[in-house]
Structures are given as C-alpha cells and as structure tokens.
Amino acid sequence: PNGLFIPATYRGSMQDNTTQETSTITVLVTQKKGSGALAGSVTFVSPNQAVDPLSGIVDMQGNFSFTIQQGQQPLYFYGAVLALSDGNYLKGQYCTSNTNSCSSVTGIFDVGPGY
C-alpha cells in the first residue's frame, strides 16, 4: 500500500508513564518511494545505549505504527506525522505488545528533525 514519504533521522525523547523515566532516542526511518512500508532503527541514546531495528507502516494521511524488539517483549509505537515548516515530527504513544495494538499505553514519544 502507498504511504506518506517520511524517511529521515528524527531525534527526541520518550517518556515512560509507569516509571517516569525519560529516554533520549534517535529514530532512523527508511522507506521506498511509493510504499507505506517502513524500516530503520531506534537508537536509545540515554540512559542505556541500544539500537533496535524497526518495522512498520505509514498511510497517506500520516498515521504510522512500528514495532521494535526490545528484550522479551516488542515495543509498539503509533501516532501521526506532523508536517511543520522545519520538517516532519513523529508524535504518539507506545506500549509493550505482541499484537500490534495497545490495551494500555506505557508512555509517549516525540521526535523531530535534529531536535
């Protein structure tokens, strides 16, 4: 399926609502033009260094979701692309999930260009 073209390196943070811990992250999104399939990686800069591959999708309206395998349980991220004058921002929520859906939200994330 087609999807909004959003490949870039995004920087920002994610906050865990259960532990109140904030992690600095870099999200690298790769995508073939004309395809909604996303690949790339999520790099956890702090407090722990780790790089996890991501796979996901984006639709033409900019709604996206992707999963990374971290430890025993995958993390499922979902949200919307905000197109601003200085570039795209990915904002949304995440949870631990094997089903690509969230019954309860673990936290929020917000990443943008060089930010």
All heavy atoms as an XYZ file, in Angstrom:
850
protein
N       0.831     -1.213      0.000
C       0.000      0.000      0.000
C       0.867      1.266      0.000
O       1.982      1.259      0.509
C      -0.784     -0.110      1.299
C       0.039     -0.997      2.170
C       0.782     -1.914      1.243
N       0.344      2.329     -0.578
C       1.050      3.598     -0.604
C       1.081      4.225      0.779
O       0.216      3.944      1.615
C       0.373      4.583     -1.560
C       0.655      4.252     -3.007
O       1.583      3.519     -3.305
N      -0.147      4.784     -3.895
N       2.069      5.083      0.996
C       2.164      5.788      2.264
C       2.866      7.114      2.098
O       3.595      7.320      1.128
N       2.635      8.013      3.023
C       3.320      9.293      3.055
C       4.821      9.045      3.095
O       5.274      8.143      3.799
C       2.868     10.045      4.307
C       3.121     11.541      4.379
C       2.357     12.260      3.275
C       2.682     12.065      5.732
N       5.603      9.815      2.349
C       7.055      9.599      2.261
C       7.731     10.354      3.409
O       7.773     11.581      3.416
C       7.553     10.062      0.890
C       8.911      9.549      0.530
C       9.174      8.187      0.479
C       9.936     10.430      0.233
C      10.440      7.705      0.142
C      11.201      9.969     -0.118
C      11.446      8.601     -0.161
N       8.242      9.635      4.400
C       8.771     10.260      5.621
C      10.180      9.820      6.019
O      10.548      9.935      7.182
C       7.819     10.006      6.815
C       7.651      8.502      7.089
C       6.467     10.676      6.598
C       7.016      8.179      8.430
N      11.015      9.293      5.093
C      12.327      8.832      5.541
C      13.167      9.996      6.069
O      13.200     11.067      5.465
C      12.949      8.222      4.291
C      12.272      8.922      3.165
C      10.883      9.215      3.642
N      13.792      9.805      7.211
C      14.622     10.835      7.828
C      15.210     10.266      9.107
O      14.861      9.168      9.544
C      13.799     12.085      8.149
N      16.089     11.041      9.705
C      16.561     10.761     11.051
C      15.870     11.745     11.981
O      15.932     12.957     11.772
C      18.085     10.926     11.150
O      18.696      9.998     10.248
C      18.577     10.630     12.557
N      15.165     11.215     12.954
C      14.404     12.017     13.912
C      15.060     11.885     15.283
O      15.499     10.806     15.666
C      12.964     11.509     14.010
C      12.197     11.544     12.708
C      12.192     10.448     11.852
C      11.466     12.668     12.352
C      11.473     10.478     10.670
C      10.746     12.705     11.168
C      10.754     11.601     10.329
O      10.042     11.628      9.155
N      15.085     12.986     16.029
C      15.640     12.944     17.379
C      14.618     13.491     18.356
O      13.879     14.409     18.034
C      16.919     13.781     17.462
C      18.052     13.203     16.678
C      19.323     14.037     16.771
N      20.379     13.427     15.966
C      20.508     13.574     14.659
N      19.654     14.314     14.008
N      21.476     12.987     14.010
N      14.626     12.942     19.563
C      13.704     13.429     20.571
C      13.740     12.541     21.800
O      14.792     12.049     22.192
N      12.561     12.316     22.369
C      12.525     11.571     23.624
C      11.256     10.741     23.725
O      10.283     10.950     22.999
C      12.599     12.530     24.813
O      11.473     13.377     24.810
N      11.319      9.797     24.647
C      10.133      9.022     25.014
C      10.066      8.980     26.529
O      11.099      8.923     27.200
C      10.159      7.626     24.395
C      11.356      6.786     24.725
S      11.440      5.284     23.709
C      10.407      4.171     24.637
N       8.857      9.095     27.043
C       8.675      9.100     28.486
C       7.804      7.931     28.894
O       6.724      7.726     28.341
C       8.028     10.404     28.959
C       7.834     10.398     30.472
C       7.271     11.707     30.997
O       7.354     12.737     30.353
N       6.692     11.647     32.177
N       8.296      7.175     29.860
C       7.565      6.031     30.403
C       6.651      6.534     31.520
O       7.125      7.074     32.515
C       8.563      5.001     30.934
C       7.901      3.705     31.351
O       6.831      3.753     31.991
O       8.462      2.641     31.055
N       5.347      6.386     31.324
C       4.392      6.877     32.321
C       4.401      6.067     33.611
O       3.967      6.561     34.646
C       2.968      6.880     31.748
C       2.802      7.904     30.641
O       3.587      8.842     30.513
N       1.784      7.721     29.832
N       4.887      4.823     33.550
C       4.888      3.991     34.756
C       6.091      4.278     35.638
O       5.975      4.333     36.851
C       4.825      2.489     34.403
O       5.807      2.214     33.415
C       3.466      2.102     33.876
N       7.269      4.505     35.020
C       8.480      4.745     35.816
C       8.863      6.228     35.858
O       9.773      6.602     36.595
C       9.682      3.986     35.214
O       9.948      4.524     33.913
C       9.417      2.498     35.134
N       8.190      7.056     35.050
C       8.532      8.485     34.898
C       9.935      8.680     34.338
O      10.493      9.762     34.449
C       8.378      9.244     36.241
C       6.990      9.182     36.823
C       5.907      9.612     35.843
O       6.027     10.625     35.186
N       4.854      8.819     35.730
N      10.510      7.654     33.731
C      11.844      7.761     33.142
C      11.728      8.302     31.718
O      10.870      7.885     30.953
C      12.504      6.380     33.122
C      13.924      6.400     32.618
C      14.568      5.024     32.703
O      14.432      4.248     31.730
O      15.181      4.733     33.733
N      12.599      9.247     31.385
C      12.650      9.791     30.028
C      13.912      9.282     29.348
O      14.990      9.326     29.925
C      12.654     11.332     30.050
O      11.446     11.770     30.668
C      12.728     11.900     28.652
N      13.759      8.778     28.134
C      14.888      8.289     27.348
C      15.075      9.202     26.141
O      14.099      9.606     25.507
C      14.630      6.872     26.842
O      14.411      5.995     27.908
N      16.334      9.506     25.823
C      16.648     10.222     24.593
C      16.783      9.191     23.485
O      17.487      8.192     23.654
C      17.955     11.018     24.748
O      17.800     11.900     25.855
C      18.274     11.810     23.504
N      16.088      9.414     22.354
C      16.102      8.438     21.266
C      16.373      9.122     19.928
O      16.094     10.305     19.743
C      14.787      7.632     21.180
C      13.585      8.553     20.965
C      14.599      6.759     22.405
C      12.276      7.817     20.676
N      16.910      8.337     19.010
C      17.033      8.718     17.605
C      16.307      7.655     16.791
O      16.542      6.462     16.991
C      18.510      8.791     17.172
O      19.162      9.764     17.979
C      18.646      9.181     15.718
N      15.414      8.082     15.912
C      14.648      7.150     15.081
C      15.074      7.360     13.629
O      14.931      8.461     13.090
C      13.129      7.387     15.229
C      12.343      6.430     14.341
C      12.694      7.246     16.684
N      15.638      6.315     13.032
C      16.025      6.347     11.626
C      14.945      5.618     10.837
O      14.690      4.431     11.086
C      17.380      5.663     11.416
C      17.768      5.426      9.953
C      18.020      6.733      9.236
C      18.981      4.525      9.866
N      14.288      6.333      9.919
C      13.232      5.731      9.102
C      13.721      5.642      7.667
O      14.153      6.645      7.080
C      11.930      6.566      9.154
C      10.886      6.001      8.197
C      11.380      6.623     10.571
N      13.673      4.439      7.093
C      13.963      4.244      5.675
C      12.686      3.747      5.014
O      11.873      3.066      5.648
C      15.119      3.247      5.449
O      14.758      1.984      6.014
C      16.408      3.732      6.091
N      12.526      4.117      3.741
C      11.271      3.817      3.048
C      11.502      3.923      1.554
O      12.220      4.805      1.092
C      10.236      4.847      3.513
C       8.864      4.729      2.923
C       7.957      5.852      3.401
O       8.398      6.833      3.986
N       6.665      5.707      3.154
N      10.889      3.025      0.779
C      10.925      3.136     -0.678
C       9.800      4.073     -1.115
O       8.687      3.989     -0.596
C      10.710      1.758     -1.315
C      11.893      0.837     -1.177
C      11.687     -0.390     -2.056
C      12.920     -1.255     -2.103
N      13.013     -2.165     -0.937
N      10.105      4.966     -2.046
C       9.099      5.919     -2.520
C       7.898      5.156     -3.089
O       8.069      4.187     -3.815
C       9.707      6.828     -3.593
C       9.036      8.178     -3.666
C       9.983      9.202     -4.274
C       9.402     10.591     -4.284
N       9.234     11.230     -3.006
N       6.711      5.561     -2.703
C       5.503      4.905     -3.184
C       5.032      3.764     -2.299
O       3.962      3.211     -2.525
N       5.824      3.415     -1.293
C       5.445      2.314     -0.405
C       5.175      2.841      0.994
O       5.836      3.774      1.456
C       6.576      1.286     -0.344
O       6.355      0.380      0.718
N       4.213      2.245      1.671
C       3.927      2.608      3.053
C       4.734      1.811      4.064
O       4.608      2.023      5.265
N       5.569      0.877      3.570
C       6.346      0.035      4.492
C       7.543      0.822      5.029
O       8.257      1.475      4.274
C       6.825     -1.225      3.779
N       7.737      0.766      6.339
C       8.845      1.461      6.993
C       9.861      0.462      7.523
O       9.493     -0.611      8.011
C       8.332      2.300      8.175
C       7.261      3.339      7.874
C       6.824      4.022      9.160
C       7.754      4.353      6.854
N      11.136      0.835      7.450
C      12.212      0.072      8.073
C      13.111      1.090      8.751
O      12.855      2.287      8.714
C      12.969     -0.744      7.034
N      14.176      0.617      9.384
C      15.108      1.520     10.031
C      15.472      1.019     11.408
O      15.549     -0.192     11.637
N      15.684      1.974     12.329
C      16.093      1.585     13.676
C      15.734      2.664     14.681
O      15.524      3.824     14.322
C      17.607      1.341     13.716
O      18.294      2.541     13.405
N      15.662      2.242     15.930
C      15.521      3.165     17.052
C      16.785      3.021     17.891
O      17.148      1.915     18.297
C      14.276      2.858     17.906
C      14.222      3.758     19.134
C      13.004      3.018     17.084
N      17.481      4.136     18.101
C      18.677      4.151     18.931
C      18.337      4.811     20.256
O      17.851      5.952     20.275
C      19.818      4.932     18.246
O      20.082      4.329     16.985
C      21.079      4.919     19.095
N      18.561      4.090     21.329
C      18.372      4.644     22.664
C      19.702      5.267     23.074
O      20.692      4.570     23.243
C      17.941      3.549     23.645
C      16.566      3.028     23.353
C      16.371      2.034     22.409
C      15.458      3.563     23.990
C      15.098      1.574     22.106
C      14.180      3.108     23.698
C      13.999      2.117     22.758
N      19.742      6.592     23.175
C      20.972      7.320     23.451
C      21.246      7.327     24.948
O      22.357      7.097     25.407
C      20.876      8.759     22.898
C      22.164      9.524     23.164
C      20.557      8.736     21.405
N      20.207      7.631     25.735
C      20.339      7.617     27.189
C      18.997      7.200     27.772
O      17.973      7.390     27.131
C      20.735      9.007     27.701
O      19.642      9.902     27.541
N      18.926      6.616     28.935
C      20.044      6.316     29.819
C      20.847      5.087     29.390
O      21.976      4.915     29.821
C      19.369      6.080     31.165
C      18.000      5.578     30.812
C      17.636      6.251     29.515
N      20.282      4.190     28.556
C      21.012      2.985     28.130
C      21.275      3.089     26.645
O      20.417      3.514     25.901
C      20.187      1.709     28.364
C      19.539      1.667     29.710
O      19.696      2.575     30.492
N      18.791      0.629     29.986
N      22.437      2.634     26.214
C      22.759      2.620     24.790
C      22.268      1.309     24.193
O      22.618      0.241     24.675
C      24.269      2.728     24.609
C      24.828      4.038     25.099
C      25.306      4.904     23.953
O      25.852      4.405     22.991
N      25.095      6.195     24.050
N      21.432      1.423     23.165
C      20.954      0.230     22.463
C      20.435      0.663     21.103
O      19.967      1.791     20.946
C      19.842     -0.453     23.247
N      20.544     -0.229     20.122
C      19.983      0.025     18.798
C      19.088     -1.159     18.457
O      19.516     -2.306     18.530
C      21.094      0.170     17.723
C      20.478      0.417     16.349
C      22.052      1.279     18.093
N      17.835     -0.868     18.099
C      16.881     -1.925     17.768
C      16.274     -1.645     16.398
O      15.845     -0.519     16.136
C      15.761     -1.970     18.815
C      16.287     -2.309     20.195
O      16.788     -3.434     20.359
O      16.206     -1.463     21.094
N      16.236     -2.667     15.509
C      15.614     -2.465     14.204
C      14.111     -2.228     14.347
O      13.474     -2.777     15.256
C      15.902     -3.758     13.447
C      16.353     -4.740     14.459
C      16.764     -4.011     15.683
N      13.551     -1.413     13.460
C      12.110     -1.186     13.475
C      11.500     -1.671     12.176
O      12.159     -1.704     11.137
C      11.776      0.295     13.719
C      11.994      1.343     12.634
C      10.891      1.382     11.585
C      12.114      2.715     13.262
N      10.236     -2.041     12.229
C       9.457     -2.312     11.027
C       8.057     -1.795     11.264
O       7.532     -1.877     12.380
C       9.436     -3.805     10.691
O       8.777     -4.521     11.706
N       7.466     -1.216     10.221
C       6.148     -0.639     10.406
C       5.540     -0.163      9.111
O       5.986     -0.513      8.025
N       4.494      0.657      9.255
C       3.751      1.168      8.102
C       3.328      2.614      8.366
O       3.228      3.045      9.515
C       2.488      0.319      7.801
C       1.579      0.232      9.023
C       2.837     -1.054      7.297
C       0.208     -0.346      8.735
N       3.087      3.335      7.273
C       2.511      4.680      7.340
C       1.472      4.768      6.218
O       1.661      4.194      5.146
C       3.592      5.784      7.202
C       4.298      5.723      5.857
C       3.010      7.168      7.445
N       0.350      5.454      6.490
C      -0.654      5.618      5.443
C      -0.518      7.008      4.807
O       0.340      7.806      5.197
C      -2.065      5.336      5.968
C      -2.570      6.360      6.979
O      -2.004      7.476      7.083
O      -3.555      6.048      7.678
N      -1.362      7.302      3.827
C      -1.262      8.568      3.094
C      -1.644      9.770      3.972
O      -1.296     10.900      3.669
C      -2.136      8.538      1.839
C      -1.622      7.601      0.760
S       0.098      7.903      0.240
C      -0.076      9.440     -0.652
N      -2.359      9.540      5.076
C      -2.721     10.623      5.985
C      -1.635     10.876      7.038
O      -1.759     11.789      7.840
C      -4.046     10.316      6.703
C      -5.275     10.400      5.804
C      -5.359      9.249      4.815
O      -5.184      8.087      5.160
N      -5.621      9.581      3.554
N      -0.592     10.026      7.047
C       0.490     10.211      8.000
C       0.313      9.466      9.304
O       1.068      9.673     10.250
N      -0.682      8.587      9.369
C      -0.821      7.735     10.557
C       0.187      6.598     10.425
O       0.241      5.935      9.398
C      -2.242      7.161     10.644
C      -3.276      8.261     10.715
O      -3.243      9.090     11.612
N      -4.171      8.288      9.756
N       0.978      6.393     11.469
C       2.029      5.388     11.372
C       1.995      4.472     12.593
O       1.426      4.798     13.634
C       3.421      6.055     11.272
C       3.825      6.785     12.526
C       4.437      6.127     13.573
C       3.558      8.135     12.656
C       4.776      6.795     14.742
C       3.899      8.821     13.810
C       4.512      8.149     14.853
N       2.637      3.336     12.414
C       2.912      2.447     13.543
C       4.159      1.657     13.203
O       4.435      1.378     12.034
C       1.728      1.512     13.824
O       1.511      0.659     12.727
N       4.952      1.362     14.232
C       6.103      0.499     14.028
C       6.409     -0.236     15.326
O       5.997      0.165     16.405
C       7.330      1.260     13.500
C       7.846      2.365     14.384
C       8.726      2.101     15.424
C       7.477      3.674     14.150
C       9.218      3.125     16.226
C       7.967      4.709     14.936
C       8.835      4.430     15.978
N       7.111     -1.336     15.161
C       7.448     -2.202     16.280
C       8.956     -2.367     16.342
O       9.613     -2.461     15.303
C       6.779     -3.584     16.094
O       5.374     -3.397     15.968
C       7.037     -4.503     17.270
N       9.492     -2.378     17.559
C      10.888     -2.768     17.758
C      10.900     -3.909     18.765
O      10.044     -3.988     19.642
C      11.780     -1.606     18.242
C      11.355     -1.104     19.627
C      11.807     -0.474     17.237
C      12.355     -0.159     20.260
N      11.856     -4.802     18.598
C      12.018     -5.905     19.541
C      13.029     -5.467     20.588
O      14.180     -5.236     20.276
C      12.514     -7.157     18.806
C      12.586     -8.392     19.671
C      11.206     -8.911     20.040
O      10.309     -8.991     19.216
N      11.027     -9.265     21.305
N      12.575     -5.296     21.820
C      13.498     -4.893     22.877
C      13.298     -5.847     24.046
O      12.245     -5.860     24.661
C      13.233     -3.448     23.305
C      14.354     -2.914     24.175
C      14.027     -1.539     24.735
O      12.913     -1.300     25.161
N      15.005     -0.684     24.769
N      14.312     -6.645     24.304
C      14.170     -7.627     25.370
C      13.158     -8.690     24.985
O      13.068     -9.098     23.836
N      12.378     -9.130     25.960
C      11.419    -10.213     25.741
C      10.197     -9.766     24.948
O       9.639    -10.529     24.185
C      10.942    -10.783     27.086
C      12.044    -11.402     27.915
C      12.714    -12.553     27.190
O      12.049    -13.449     26.698
N      14.033    -12.525     27.098
N       9.764     -8.532     25.178
C       8.515     -8.054     24.585
C       8.776     -6.972     23.548
O       9.571     -6.077     23.788
C       7.643     -7.443     25.695
C       7.078     -8.460     26.659
C       5.733     -8.967     26.198
O       5.360     -8.807     25.047
N       5.009     -9.590     27.104
N       8.069     -7.006     22.418
C       8.202     -5.924     21.454
C       7.576     -4.632     21.989
O       6.604     -4.679     22.743
C       7.424     -6.414     20.234
C       7.051     -7.816     20.501
C       7.192     -8.066     21.955
N       8.149     -3.498     21.586
C       7.535     -2.200     21.853
C       6.799     -1.778     20.586
O       7.369     -1.803     19.491
C       8.579     -1.141     22.202
C       9.180     -1.162     23.599
C      10.188     -0.016     23.749
C       8.101     -1.043     24.668
N       5.555     -1.385     20.734
C       4.702     -0.964     19.620
C       4.478      0.538     19.729
O       3.981      1.022     20.750
C       3.378     -1.732     19.684
C       2.366     -1.301     18.664
C       2.536     -1.619     17.319
C       1.228     -0.589     19.027
C       1.599     -1.238     16.368
C       0.295     -0.204     18.082
C       0.481     -0.527     16.759
O      -0.433     -0.150     15.818
N       4.889      1.282     18.708
C       4.744      2.743     18.656
C       3.675      3.091     17.628
O       3.633      2.474     16.561
C       6.050      3.397     18.204
C       7.207      3.249     19.149
C       7.926      2.065     19.219
C       7.602      4.313     19.950
C       9.009      1.931     20.074
C       8.689      4.193     20.809
C       9.383      3.003     20.875
N       2.848      4.080     17.909
C       1.864      4.519     16.923
C       1.573      5.999     17.131
O       1.770      6.542     18.223
C       0.574      3.696     17.027
C      -0.156      3.868     18.345
C      -1.211      4.764     18.460
C       0.224      3.145     19.467
C      -1.867      4.937     19.675
C      -0.419      3.311     20.679
C      -1.467      4.202     20.768
O      -2.104      4.382     21.969
N       1.163      6.651     16.053
C       0.860      8.074     16.156
C       0.658      8.680     14.789
O       0.260      7.996     13.847
N       0.981      9.981     14.693
C       0.753     10.717     13.457
C       1.962     11.574     13.129
O       2.665     12.046     14.019
C      -0.487     11.592     13.594
N       2.162     11.759     11.829
C       3.213     12.646     11.335
C       2.662     14.066     11.348
O       1.574     14.314     10.829
C       3.621     12.268      9.894
C       4.666     13.227      9.354
C       4.114     10.828      9.835
N       3.399     14.985     11.963
C       3.054     16.403     11.899
C       4.036     17.065     10.951
O       5.240     17.051     11.200
C       3.162     17.049     13.277
C       2.189     16.550     14.330
C       2.473     17.224     15.662
C       0.765     16.827     13.905
N       3.532     17.625      9.853
C       4.388     18.300      8.880
C       4.442     19.777      9.237
O       3.453     20.479      9.109
C       3.844     18.092      7.478
N       5.601     20.223      9.710
C       5.788     21.622     10.071
C       6.796     22.251      9.120
O       7.432     21.557      8.328
C       6.254     21.735     11.521
C       5.287     21.144     12.559
C       5.872     21.246     13.956
C       3.942     21.842     12.501
N       6.960     23.559      9.208
C       7.827     24.260      8.249
C       9.273     23.781      8.309
O       9.983     23.816      7.307
C       7.753     25.763      8.485
O       8.185     26.067      9.797
N       9.732     23.329      9.485
C      11.121     22.872      9.592
C      11.281     21.372      9.392
O      12.359     20.825      9.581
C      11.734     23.303     10.930
C      11.015     22.706     12.131
O       9.855     22.248     11.982
O      11.594     22.689     13.222
N      10.204     20.671      9.035
C      10.307     19.242      8.766
C       9.196     18.451      9.435
O       8.296     19.022     10.042
N       9.281     17.148      9.304
C       8.273     16.260      9.886
C       8.615     15.921     11.327
O       9.781     15.755     11.677
C       8.178     14.953      9.095
C       7.533     15.150      7.738
O       6.769     16.074      7.534
N       7.844     14.269      6.814
N       7.579     15.781     12.133
C       7.699     15.319     13.512
C       6.840     14.067     13.651
O       5.766     13.986     13.065
C       7.201     16.385     14.498
C       8.114     17.574     14.583
C       8.129     18.529     13.579
C       8.975     17.741     15.664
C       8.986     19.619     13.641
C       9.830     18.829     15.735
C       9.832     19.767     14.721
O      10.679     20.835     14.791
N       7.329     13.091     14.414
C       6.552     11.897     14.726
C       6.173     11.993     16.195
O       7.042     12.072     17.060
C       7.368     10.630     14.487
C       8.023     10.449     13.113
C       8.736      9.106     13.046
C       7.019     10.570     11.986
N       4.876     11.999     16.465
C       4.402     12.101     17.839
C       3.386     11.004     18.065
O       2.583     10.705     17.185
C       3.712     13.451     18.095
C       4.650     14.641     18.003
C       3.893     15.937     18.241
C       4.792     17.139     18.055
N       5.165     17.785     19.287
N       3.442     10.409     19.260
C       2.461      9.376     19.531
C       2.683      8.722     20.870
O       3.264      9.309     21.785
N       2.206      7.501     20.952
C       2.247      6.735     22.192
C       2.884      5.380     21.908
O       3.030      4.975     20.763
C       0.828      6.568     22.737
C       0.183      7.914     23.024
C      -1.280      7.781     23.388
O      -2.054      7.133     22.703
N      -1.663      8.413     24.476
N       3.248      4.698     22.984
C       3.815      3.359     22.800
C       3.399      2.466     23.961
O       2.969      2.933     25.012
C       5.339      3.404     22.649
C       6.087      3.790     23.905
C       6.567      2.810     24.778
C       6.296      5.118     24.239
C       7.246      3.156     25.938
C       6.976      5.470     25.392
C       7.441      4.486     26.234
O       8.102      4.829     27.381
N       3.543      1.170     23.725
C       3.252      0.183     24.763
C       4.048     -1.074     24.450
O       4.619     -1.220     23.377
C       1.759     -0.130     24.809
S       1.157     -0.984     23.330
N       4.068     -1.976     25.402
C       4.627     -3.303     25.196
C       3.510     -4.172     24.639
O       2.429     -4.226     25.223
C       5.118     -3.876     26.541
O       6.052     -2.955     27.085
C       5.777     -5.219     26.366
N       3.743     -4.808     23.478
C       2.649     -5.541     22.845
C       3.168     -6.589     21.874
O       4.086     -6.325     21.107
C       1.748     -4.559     22.087
O       0.787     -5.252     21.328
N       2.546     -7.755     21.898
C       2.800     -8.785     20.892
C       1.761     -8.740     19.783
O       1.828     -9.514     18.838
C       2.760    -10.180     21.537
C       4.011    -10.454     22.344
O       5.113    -10.208     21.875
N       3.839    -10.956     23.541
N       0.767     -7.864     19.891
C      -0.392     -7.909     18.995
C      -0.512     -6.691     18.090
O      -1.518     -6.529     17.414
C      -1.687     -8.016     19.818
O      -1.789     -6.856     20.660
C      -1.706     -9.272     20.669
N       0.498     -5.792     18.081
C       0.430     -4.560     17.296
C      -0.795     -3.723     17.633
O      -1.446     -3.152     16.758
C       0.485     -4.849     15.794
C       1.868     -5.279     15.371
O       2.828     -5.181     16.131
N       1.992     -5.754     14.157
N      -1.115     -3.676     18.918
C      -2.154     -2.789     19.429
C      -1.875     -2.589     20.913
O      -1.147     -3.378     21.514
C      -3.547     -3.380     19.222
O      -3.694     -4.537     20.007
N      -2.427     -1.540     21.484
C      -2.175     -1.237     22.887
C      -3.475     -1.329     23.684
O      -4.429     -0.603     23.392
C      -1.613      0.175     23.051
S       0.047      0.376     22.380
N      -3.512     -2.211     24.670
C      -4.664     -2.222     25.577
C      -4.478     -1.152     26.645
O      -5.431     -0.563     27.117
C      -4.856     -3.609     26.201
O      -3.649     -4.016     26.811
N      -3.217     -0.883     27.009
C      -2.927      0.249     27.886
C      -1.632      0.890     27.419
O      -0.720      0.213     26.957
C      -2.821     -0.197     29.341
O      -1.680     -0.983     29.517
N      -1.562      2.206     27.502
C      -0.426      2.961     26.996
C       0.685      2.990     28.045
O       0.428      3.271     29.213
C      -0.875      4.392     26.639
C       0.319      5.271     26.310
C      -1.852      4.365     25.478
N       1.916      2.670     27.622
C       3.070      2.738     28.518
C       3.596      4.165     28.621
O       3.983      4.619     29.684
C       4.198      1.821     28.018
O       3.690      0.483     27.926
C       5.396      1.843     28.944
N       3.627      4.870     27.481
C       4.177      6.220     27.513
C       3.974      6.950     26.205
O       3.248      6.493     25.325
N       4.649      8.102     26.095
C       4.538      8.953     24.920
C       5.923      9.171     24.317
O       6.930      9.036     25.004
C       3.899     10.315     25.266
C       4.717     11.038     26.340
C       2.448     10.142     25.697
C       4.288     12.466     26.601
N       5.945      9.508     23.030
C       7.208      9.854     22.392
C       6.988     11.018     21.430
O       5.877     11.256     20.962
C       7.836      8.651     21.678
C       7.111      8.232     20.441
C       7.557      8.623     19.195
C       5.981      7.443     20.533
C       6.866      8.249     18.060
C       5.294      7.060     19.397
C       5.732      7.468     18.154
N       8.059     11.746     21.183
C       8.010     12.963     20.382
C       9.383     13.142     19.754
O      10.350     13.389     20.470
C       7.653     14.129     21.314
C       7.444     15.434     20.587
O       7.680     15.496     19.364
O       7.052     16.408     21.244
N       9.486     12.953     18.445
C      10.773     13.093     17.773
C      10.614     13.978     16.547
O       9.553     14.014     15.923
C      11.368     11.711     17.370
C      11.743     10.905     18.588
C      10.432     10.925     16.471
N      11.658     14.728     16.236
C      11.609     15.639     15.099
C      12.978     15.811     14.488
O      13.938     15.173     14.902
N      13.077     16.709     13.508
C      14.338     16.877     12.789
C      15.397     17.525     13.679
O      15.192     18.613     14.194
C      13.963     17.801     11.622
C      12.713     18.483     12.050
C      12.022     17.591     13.015
N      16.470     16.804     13.903
C      17.621     17.320     14.615
C      17.346     17.889     15.990
O      18.080     18.732     16.486
N      16.293     17.389     16.655
C      15.798     18.100     17.846
C      16.025     17.309     19.101
O      16.529     16.236     19.059
C      14.353     18.511     17.547
C      13.273     18.225     18.520
C      13.334     18.671     19.825
C      12.146     17.538     18.090
C      12.269     18.451     20.678
C      11.092     17.326     18.942
C      11.165     17.787     20.228
O      10.097     17.589     21.057
